[in-house]
Amino acid sequence: MYSKQENQKLKQEFWVTFSEKYPRKWVLYDTKIKDFSFKFYVENTKAQVLIDIEHRNEGKRLAYFDKLIALKNILETEFIKNLVFEKNFTLENGKTISRVWVEKREVSVSNPKYWEEIYAFFNKNMNALELFYAEYDEFIKDID
């Protein structure tokens, strides 16, 4: 078990190494849709690549989510399999968002032996989400 400081240092090293191994600018928050973002997430049991829709206006949040549902078959057939779609996902702070994600279990950010596996998972799946978004962003943005 690591101390809090050791864990923070290890996580920082993880992300620095990832950015050195894959030196590119990811879309992440630059989707041109307010509160619609792509995220990397890793902890001591899993790694995830996510689309989070956090719009304060529930109607808009659900409209963007419905656009992703409309594209679900294309997304899963042509880009990423085993996605989880959750219309109402509750964050630890109690906020409800919509989330789409894919995850890899039985990996740990605290164990460097898993880092290559996590990096490959991140790169493959985030790249696929970005390619999907580049092709369908106009359709997703058009909720009015």
ABEGO torsion letter per residue (X at the ends): XBBAAAAAAAAAAAAAAAAAABBBBBAEABAGBBGBBBBBBBBAABBBBBBBBABABAAAAAAAAAAAAAAAAAAAAAABBGBBBBABBBBAAGBBBBBBBBBBBGBBAABAAAAAAAAAAAAAAAAAAAAAAAAAAAAAABAX
